[in-house]
Amino acid sequence: MSTPITPYKDSSEGKKTQVRQMFNGIAKNYDALNRVISFGIDISWRKKVVAMVAASTPNKVLDIATGTGDLAIHLAETNAREIIGLDLSPGMLAVGQEKVTQKDLDHKIKMILGDSEALDFEDNSIDAVTVAFGVRNFENLTLGLSEILRVLKPGGSLVILETSVPTKFPFKQGYTIYSSYILPLIGRIFSKDKSAYAYLSDSAAAFPFGIAFNNILKKTGFSSVDHYPQTFGVATIYLAKK
């Protein structure tokens, strides 16, 4: 079994604890860094996620690994009556709560501290679940996906936006150079945590994508699983049903 990729290779703490520590440390710079790293294209990816969610007209949406709330705020544009943004990092949630309040969305979006692998929701209680750039941070991927399946209502949708690796020339070669050298360099310039963006790069490269991740979703119990590569394959949107 391969060794899990963690933010701090010399730490004896588990991945979940390390991920929480990492995101607490980079929370204040996270949004600005994301815009730089993705050239702002991540905004268009999130809008596509919102469109997929809106198509199922959900009343209650759970945004797991909500971070600073970018996707949750976009989801407020739908007709959903309740949006819950859940994250394990208090630092990220604090930034997200400020944004929600500034946009006068407290009546619609609730930001809560929680564990994606132990969701504090009843079975069959959520209409749609979203995860943007978060599933690769799960300590136990199978457990996290199983929890999502448990809380989703029958017929409910899971929409995941996650990094992936281009497979065609020259995008594959360009992505390798960018993720291996440029992304960590940007992280070191803008963040005090030198390990954080190296981890984000390493975890993105190692995470299963495309058909491989579709198969994991199917094995977990999801049906009607599809994937949609974005921007030459540097990211992928997955749509699955319960």
DOMITI-927655 format. One record per residue: x, y, z of N, C-alpha, C in turn. Coordinates in steps of 0.001 Angstrom, whole numbers, padded with zeros to 6 digits, always signed. Example, Ala and Ser with C-alpha at 12.3 -4.5 7.8 and 13.67 -1.06 7.14 Angstrom:
% DOMITI-927655
+013190-005690+007800+012300-004500+007800+013200-003300+007800/+012850-002250+007080+013670-001060+007140+012900+000030+007870/
***
This chain:
% DOMITI-927655
+000849-001201+000000+000000+000000+000000+000881+001247+000000/+000591+002202-000854+001415+003396-000975+001276+004275+000264/+002327+005025+000565+002324+005920+001711+001445+007131+001407/+000526+007493+002316-000338+008654+002070+000477+009926+001908/+000054+010793+000995+000713+012082+000816+000150+013046+001843/+001036+013623+002649+000634+014535+003717+001386+015859+003578/+000857+016926+004174+001513+018228+004052+002901+018286+004688/+003054+017614+005824+004309+017723+006565+004912+016331+006744/+005856+016008+005891+006397+014646+005833+007088+014214+007118/+007592+015169+007894+008308+014825+009128+007393+014760+010348/+006122+015058+010146+005179+015063+011270+004659+013660+011560/+004416+013378+012841+003856+012088+013236+002329+012145+013317/+001773+013338+013110+000314+013499+013148-000325+012864+011920/-001612+012488+012036-002344+011931+010916-002612+012976+009852/-003016+012523+008673-003240+013439+007555-004294+014487+007878/-005366+014089+008535-006452+015031+008825-005962+016192+009682/-005176+015871+010711-004638+016904+011595-003679+017813+010842/-002856+017223+009989-001910+018020+009212-002628+018940+008220/-003666+018428+007573-004427+019240+006611-005087+020415+007326/-005652+020158+008511-006261+021249+009281-005218+022317+009622/-004057+021875+010086-002978+022804+010434-002538+023608+009215/-002393+022933+008081-001944+023600+006867-002923+024688+006425/-004214+024347+006367-005200+025315+005896-005411+026450+006899/-005280+026162+008181-005333+027249+009167-004229+028259+008896/-003058+027757+008502-001904+028615+008283-001964+029456+007027/-002653+028959+005993-002678+029690+004718-004025+030340+004434/-004944+030298+005406-006322+030749+005185-006416+032184+004665/-005648+033086+005259-005778+034501+004893-005296+034793+003476/-004367+033983+002989-003835+034205+001631-004440+033262+000600/-005303+032374+001034-005753+031280+000176-006473+031763-001079/-007397+032679-000932-008180+033138-002093-007291+033813-003130/-006406+034695-002664-005524+035406-003592-004594+034437-004307/-004064+033480-003578-003170+032498-004167-003888+031628-005187/-005124+031265-004881-005912+030446-005809-006103+031156-007140/-006388+032464-007080-006588+033222-008307-005312+033248-009133/-004166+033418-008447-002886+033470-009149-002555+032111-009749/-002693+031060-008953-002289+029724-009367-003131+029213-010538/-004431+029504-010518-005321+028998-011567-005564+030029-012667/-004919+031189-012557-005147+032295-013504-006608+032731-013513/-007308+032475-012412-008705+032872-012281-009696+031944-012957/-009201+030900-013605-010095+029992-014339-010963+029180-013394/-010522+029004-012134-011291+028207-011178-012688+028782-010954/-012850+030078-011187-014173+030695-011020-015161+030117-012040/-014726+029953-013270-015603+029404-014310-015913+027933-014028/-014959+027202-013461-015210+025804-013110-016303+025716-012040/-016209+026594-011053-017208+026576-009980-018596+026910-010519/-018657+027818-011483-019958+028176-012060-020596+026981-012775/-019760+026138-013382-020284+024927-014025-020825+023951-012988/-020143+023875-011846-020639+023041-010747-021998+023538-010285/-022116+024844-010121-023375+025444-009681-024496+025124-010665/-024198+025188-011956-025214+024901-012979-025690+023456-012872/-024767+022529-012622-025145+021114-012479-026021+020905-011245/-025668+021589-010163-026467+021479-008942-027850+022079-009149/-027898+023239-009784-029166+023937-009996-030126+023111-010842/-029588+022290-011737-030432+021481-012625-031311+020505-011860/-030894+020135-010653-031684+019188-009857-032612+019895-008869/-032646+021232-008911-033489+022068-008043-033506+021596-006585/-032361+021558-005938-032315+021098-004547-032780+022172-003568/-033300+021728-002429-033656+022653-001358-032510+022824-000376/-031805+021730-000104-030742+021737+000897-029450+021220+000270/-028413+022061+000274-027137+021701-000343-026042+021722+000715/-025220+020695+000716-024075+020614+001616-022797+020750+000800/-022012+021786+001112-020728+022012+000440-019609+021576+001381/-019050+020404+001114-018011+019831+001964-016647+020385+001564/-015773+020557+002575-014463+021180+002352-014685+022564+001743/-015604+023292+002322-016021+024593+001774-014912+025627+001829/-013936+025447+002712-012816+026380+002787-013270+027783+003118/-012940+028727+002256-013330+030124+002465-014687+030440+001839/-015420+029409+001469-016811+029589+001069-017072+030016-000359/-016077+029966-001231-016279+030419-002617-017442+029700-003296/-017430+028366-003227-018481+027618-003914-019826+027797-003216/-019829+027815-001905-021082+028024-001171-021734+029343-001561/-020920+030366-001715-021449+031679-002106-022005+031637-003527/-021323+030954-004432-021854+030792-005786-023174+030002-005766/-023262+029017-004892-024473+028192-004803-025674+029001-004331/-025410+030116-003670-026510+030977-003218-027277+031572-004389/-026691+031509-005588-027368+032007-006786-028466+031054-007247/-028472+029832-006733-029509+028862-007096-030753+029099-006256/-031772+028290-006484-033013+028412-005716-032995+027607-004420/-031838+027043-004075-031734+026277-002831-032077+027173-001644/-032855+026642-000706-033256+027434+000451-032204+027437+001546/-031402+026359+001591-030391+026248+002645-029092+025688+002076/-027984+026380+002349-026662+025927+001927-025786+025833+003171/-025189+024683+003358-024322+024459+004516-022895+024284+004020/-022018+025159+004486-020602+025035+004160-019873+024390+005322/-019269+023236+005087-018614+022472+006156-017124+022356+005890/-016325+022562+006931-014878+022442+006783-014265+022069+008127/-013080+021441+008079-012400+021060+009323-011435+022126+009817/-011235+023190+009017-010296+024247+009380-011020+025481+009919/-010873+025785+011209-011495+026999+011756-010984+028265+011067/-009713+028260+010676-009146+029430+010014-009802+029719+008683/-010005+028692+007881-010669+028871+006586-012123+029292+006774/-012793+028677+007744-014193+029007+008002-014358+030458+008444/-013409+030956+009235-013488+032341+009707-013438+033311+008533/-012547+033040+007574-012462+033880+006371-013761+033755+005566/-014247+032523+005435-015479+032296+004694-016674+032978+005329/-016764+032940+006648-017890+033573+007341-017897+035076+007117/-016728+035689+007102-016630+037121+006824-017192+037443+005438/-016841+036604+004465-017311+036824+003099-018829+036652+003003/-019346+035633+003678-020789+035384+003669-021532+036566+004276/-021030+037068+005390-021674+038200+006064-021590+039468+005221/-020430+039701+004606-020256+040884+003756-021227+040881+002579/-021560+039696+002095-022469+039585+000963-023929+039449+001400/-024160+039596+002717-025511+039550+003277-026205+038222+002944/-025464+037131+003144-026006+035812+002826-026156+034912+004056/-026091+035518+005247-026196+034717+006474-027539+034006+006583/-028566+034557+005956-029891+033934+006011-029955+032654+005176/-028992+032499+004261-029049+031368+003328-027888+030389+003504/-026735+030889+003936-025545+030048+004059-025145+029929+005520/-024972+028697+005967-024509+028420+007327-023148+027760+007242/-022145+028350+007864-020784+027814+007857-020550+027053+009159/-020170+025779+009058-020010+024971+010265-018696+024186+010242/-018159+023966+011425-016969+023146+011594-017401+021686+011613/-016745+020850+010805-017150+019449+010758-016154+018582+010027/-016356+017287+010162-015469+016273+009594-016197+015567+008455/-015629+015610+007272-016263+014994+006101-016406+013484+006247/-015626+012893+007135-015667+011441+007312-016560+011027+008476/-017208+012013+009111-018160+011731+010191-019207+012847+010180/-020013+012866+009138-020975+013948+008938-022095+013892+009969/-022368+015022+010576-023391+015091+011617-024752+015442+011010/-025183+014601+010067-026480+014766+009425-027178+013420+009361/-028503+013449+009349-029273+012211+009298-029171+011565+007917/-029422+010283+007855-029469+009569+006582-030517+010212+005675/-030214+010261+004377-031189+010714+003375-031766+012100+003688/-030897+013038+004084-031386+014352+004511-030913+015519+003642/-030020+015254+002695-029435+016316+001880-029783+016095+000402/-030200+017162-000285-030588+017039-001692-029393+016972-002635/-028335+017733-002325-027148+017756-003184-025914+018032-002334/-024810+017406-002718-023529+017615-002036-022509+018066-003072/-021707+019055-002708-020624+019504-003575-019305+019425-002808/-018224+019199-003556-016872+019244-002982-015962+019843-004051/-015339+020971-003735-014423+021605-004687-013002+021533-004135/-012156+020813-004830-010750+020669-004458-010592+020198-003011/-011415+019220-002636-011363+018757-001255-011225+017254-001073/-011697+016463-002041-011702+015012-001815-010293+014439-001712/-009317+015075-002360-007969+014533-002278-007339+014796-000912/-008003+015640-000104-007522+015902+001251-008158+014984+002291/-009123+014148+001859-009733+013208+002795-008655+012248+003308/-008672+011999+004596-007736+011015+005154-008118+009614+004704/-009419+009351+004713-009949+008059+004263-010981+008346+003180/-010566+008235+001920-011430+008601+000794-012703+007769+000766/-012578+006476+000961-013745+005596+000921-014752+005963+002000/-014254+006250+003196-015147+006620+004295-015839+007944+004005/-015093+008913+003490-015687+010208+003179-016776+010112+002126/-016508+009354+001074-017512+009176+000015-018725+008393+000525/-018485+007416+001391-019586+006628+001966-020488+007498+002836/-019878+008433+003566-020653+009355+004382-021517+010266+003514/-020957+010720+002409-021732+011544+001477-022921+010751+000948/-022674+009516+000561-023748+008660+000050-024836+008469+001104/-024423+008303+002339-025377+008080+003431-026322+009262+003619/-025787+010483+003605-026628+011642+003920-027444+012125+002724/-027043+011748+001512-027798+012153+000324-029160+011467+000273/-030154+012199-000187-031460+011599-000437-031390+010724-001684/-032224+009692-001778-032287+008921-003017-032573+009853-004200/-031780+009717-005252-031908+010608-006399-031091+011873-006259/-030459+012056-005101-029658+013247-004859-028365+013247-005670/-027802+014433-005858-026612+014589-006700-025361+014876-005881/-024257+014315-006307-022936+014662-005803-022159+015268-006964/-021663+016490-006786-020861+017152-007817-019497+017486-007208/-018465+016929-007785-017104+017119-007290-016271+017842-008345/-015557+018865-007927-014568+019544-008767-013205+019253-008159/-012346+018630-008955-011034+018249-008416-009964+018393-009484/-008748+018601-009038-007630+018676-009971-007418+017328-010653/-006865+017364-011841-006524+016154-012580-005289+016451-013419/-004829+015463-014134-003584+015609-014891-003861+015470-016385/-003491+016459-017194-003670+016335-018644-002933+015113-019179/-003498+014473-020187-002894+013254-020732-002354+013435-022154/-002652+014570-022778-002240+014773-024168-001087+015772-024269/-000221+015542-025237+000883+016465-025541+000315+017736-026194/+000783+018922-025858+001880+019248-024937+001399+019625-023546/+000075+019478-023304-000493+019921-022035+000037+019097-020865/+000252+017808-021095+000785+016950-020044+002164+017429-019603/+003036+017716-020575+004390+018158-020260+004366+019544-019598/+003508+020419-020107+003397+021752-019527+002890+021709-018102/+001916+020842-017855+001367+020706-016503+002425+020193-015533/+003234+019241-015982+004286+018682-015123+005268+019763-014691/+005680+020585-015646+006610+021679-015337+005958+022677-014374/+004717+023042-014670+004023+024033-013849+003816+023541-012423/+003289+022304-012281+002963+021786-010953+004197+021442-010136/+005272+021024-010810+006477+020599-010092+007376+021755-009682/+007380+022824-010463+008328+023909-010208+007667+025265-009937/+006731+025635-010804+006172+026984-010702+005197+027108-009541/+004287+026136-009386+003294+026209-008321+003945+026255-006934/+004874+025346-006616+005536+025437-005299+006285+026750-005100/+006858+027285-006184+007573+028550-006084+006622+029684-005727/+005468+029719-006383+004458+030734-006062+004045+030612-004606/+003843+029372-004158+003465+029139-002772+004507+029663-001802/+005772+029427-002110+006850+029884-001224+006944+031405-001195/+006668+032038-002316+006742+033498-002383+005620+034151-001572/+004406+033603-001680+003247+034236-001072+002867+033679+000300/+003377+032519+000656+002964+031878+001903+004157+031586+002790/+003960+031741+004097+005006+031401+005058+005162+029893+005185/+004119+029161+004828+004153+027705+004932+004715+027125+003638/+005986+026803+003634+006657+026338+002424+006190+024953+001984/+005640+024187+002921+005212+022823+002594+003826+022778+001966/+003012+023806+002234+001598+023767+001858+001384+023562+000369/+002015+024391-000449+001727+024327-001878+002501+023211-002577/+003568+022747-001928+004224+021540-002425+003281+020361-002228/+002597+020322-001080+001626+019254-000818+000463+019321-001810/-000069+020512-002036-001201+020646-002955-000824+020157-004349/+000404+020417-004757+000890+019947-006054+001069+018431-006063/+001721+017903-005032+001984+016460-004963+000687+015662-004867/-000245+016135-004063-001496+015399-003875-002345+015423-005142/-002279+016532-005880-003021+016623-007141-002479+015629-008161/-001156+015510-008219-000533+014616-009196-000817+013147-008886/-000978+012822-007605-001134+011423-007210-002592+010969-007152/-003532+011912-007144-004934+011541-006941-005531+010914-008204/-006299+009817-008063-006919+009189-009244-007922+010133-009899/-007962+010129-011225-008871+011043-011918-009509+010347-013108/-010536+010994-013664-011219+010431-014828-011904+009115-014503/-011733+008144-015367-012387+006846-015208-011986+006180-013897/-010739+006360-013475-010273+005744-012225-011092+006245-011036/-011373+007538-011000-012177+008066-009895-013650+007708-010080/-014106+007659-011331-015471+007180-011584-015675+005802-010957/-014696+004930-011132-014797+003569-010611-014850+003546-009086/-014125+004466-008459-014170+004559-006995-015566+004983-006546/-016145+005953-007249-017501+006398-006920-018513+005265-007092/-018380+004518-008174-019293+003395-008417-019141+002315-007353/-017891+002039-006986-017631+001019-005961-018210+001434-004614/-018233+002741-004362-018806+003258-003117-020316+003086-003093/-020940+003073-004287-022379+002873-004352-023120+003910-005156/-022399+004865-005753-023050+005881-006571-023392+005314-007943/-024392+005919-008588-024797+005480-009928-024764+006673-010873/-024932+006389-012163-024944+007435-013200-023751+008366-013049/-022575+007778-012955-021352+008548-012731-020778+009026-014064/-020538+010326-014177-019927+010908-015376-018818+011867-014960/-017868+012097-015858-016825+013077-015572-016621+013986-016775/-016253+015244-016477-016138+016265-017506-014813+017024-017318/-013794+016674-018102-012502+017362-018000-012642+018853-018316/-011862+019666-017617-011897+021118-017780-010508+021638-018164/-010478+022608-019082-009245+023323-019447-008087+022359-019709/-008218+021594-020771-007182+020650-021218-006928+019507-020226/-007818+019367-019234-007674+018262-018290-006987+018608-016987/-006750+019906-016708-006103+020260-015439-007055+020157-014267/-008341+020065-014547-009351+019839-013525-010446+018989-014145/-011232+018355-013285-012344+017524-013763-013538+017692-012844/-014715+017766-013450-015968+017795-012683-016607+016417-012786/-017008+015883-011641-017666+014578-011571-019105+014773-011115/-020026+014100-011776-021432+014150-011414-021911+012728-011153/-022408+012493-009939-022875+011162-009563-024211+011275-008860/-024990+010208-008930-026313+010179-008311-026400+009056-007276/-027286+009260-006322-027594+008193-005364-028865+007508-005836/
***
